[in-house]
Amino acid sequence: MNPQTQHQQPSRFGSITWLQEELAAEVRFVDDPDLTKRIYQWLRDAHDLPGGDMVSIVDHHLTQLRRIDSDDEDAGMAEYPMRRVDGDGTGDFPDSCKGCEHYRTRCPVFIDPVERRRREALESEYADADMSQTKRAYRRYAESIGCHQITQALADRAEEYNALWERGMDLYEESDVEIGHTDESDEAARIEAQVAQGDR
């Protein structure tokens, strides 16, 4: 199956964004006050998670990576140029980029227009894909371009993301039982989602 066609299917199991939409729609029909409270808490937690899906998580990490933290109010939202501007270039990159083959020279992720377009195309193609597909695509991209920051972003958030996903799927199943929407297709959907999660 063509990946682009597959990603355009309405089913986005494994996506925190999909769970947010489903639970936000269902919570108003739930009569159990405890379940309602837990769903709203989950929605708050999902909102507070930096990046609601793998695309957003990587984008958030890269955005934060480039920012220069400064006590100087005049500095504003200063960013590392991510290419050598002065001297040996160490001041032009964040310390966390040390060890990268592009450190102190020119970061292709931010500076190379071809690679920027490639990353933007990846973001667009996998915007609605499930987590396992997106992680694999980003790992391949990170390996090909030599960027350990993207790999680190995936590793840092994976555990937190997975725990939130599990809670969300449990609440989704519980809310379906509460409002009487469970049937064989719902169970098949849950099995499909769990298979996708296990294929990380």
Helices and strands as residue ranges (DSSP letters): H 3-7, H 16-26, G 27-29, H 33-48, H 54-66, G 73-75, G 90-92, G 95-97, H 113-125, H 131-145, H 148-179, H 184-198
